Amino acid sequence: MRPKLHSFFSLAIIIITASCSNIYQNPPKDPARTAILRSEATRSGVFTWAHFTVEAVNDKAINYLTEVTTESKEIVVSAGNQNVVLAGSFNRVFGGAGPFEARGDLTMNFKPGMNYKTNGRVQGSKMLLWIEDTKTGRPASKVLEVPYQSMPRNSYTPIFIPASN
């Protein structure tokens, strides 16, 4: 019985370690070598809102699990070119077809010591997503124009538990 338990814990540690390797880790904050990036959210009513988030940096997912809101997450990025995946989601009315979502990726040259945030807006059947300089409010990246689609409703993740013998 003990070897099976040891094997189970070894397998669990390997799985946890492997899954963490795809999570973005902030480099040490240094204004001479890094910049700060934050997500943005707006709300103008109970059913009218928009979120513009950083999903990944250099193919590493951003972990928001320990944050109260996505805007409170400080993402430290190294200066220079970084690949960033942006996501936007929005809702406009109660009971409508929404909420909706869109994703896109871009490469941006981050300047050391700068502060940036995500932003976006809906334009027709597309969502515009970009990173802006928080000081000037102007886009610091190219503006992505991506189609949006309805977010899945009533979705679930099946969990299969093997039968025990």
Order of alpha helices (4+ residues) and beta strands (2+ residues): alpha-beta-beta-beta-beta-beta-beta-beta-beta-beta-beta-beta
